[in-house]
Amino acid sequence: MKLLSSGTSPFVRKVLITLHETNQLGDVEIVPVSTTPFAVNATVTAANPIGKIPALIREDGPALYDSRVICRFLDHRAKAGLYPENRVWDVLTLEATADGLLEAALLMVYEARLRDEEQRSPDWVEAQWDKIDRALTAVNSLWMSHLHGRMDMGHIAMGAALSYLDLRHDARNWRAGRDALAAWHKSFAERPSMLATAPQG
């Protein structure tokens, strides 16, 4: 299998963490690609018509895309139990919260990097941060008992999301007023899978 990837994509990192945690890293060739919403890589669109990474190219079927699909596939393949049946809806909801947070954080980056300055909208950027702020408050208020339980995909997704905020939006100080979530992330970030997948750029 081949994973189309980018060194700083938080969604790719989520998949890489899953590969580490399920001992499947040796089964996948990591293929770096350069792609943006305005200049989509042809290799990416051949695998994913939406033009986003990650995409997992398989030998026995069409490529899989969207990090949630890929992670679910990898969990099933390894029988790792990252989506335990007895709390699967909680896991999926926490994963969706982390992914929604990431989407908003990426849109903020795209606004600053890909749009001409006269086209940028500070109000739109703040609206994206409001989504992130609400998500973080909800996790800190409602999900800490889950995060302190047995590791599942909710943990991996949230770990990748919070680390991306540190990478791209550190000045926003997401930890303020969220001591429980900040302490959890400090501990989770020390896992070997997190250290091994830390972005280099």
Secondary structure, DSSP 8 states (H G I E B T S, - for coil): -EEEE-TT-HHHHHHHHHHHHTT-GGG-EEEE---BTTB--HHHHHH-TT--S-EEE-SSSS-EESHHHHHHHHHHHHT--SS-GGGHHHHHHHHHHHHHHHHHHHHHHHHHHHS-GGG--HHHHHHHHHHHHHHHHHHHHHSHHHHTSS--HHHHHHHHHHHHHHHH-GGG-TTTT-HHHHHHHHHHTTSHHHHHT----
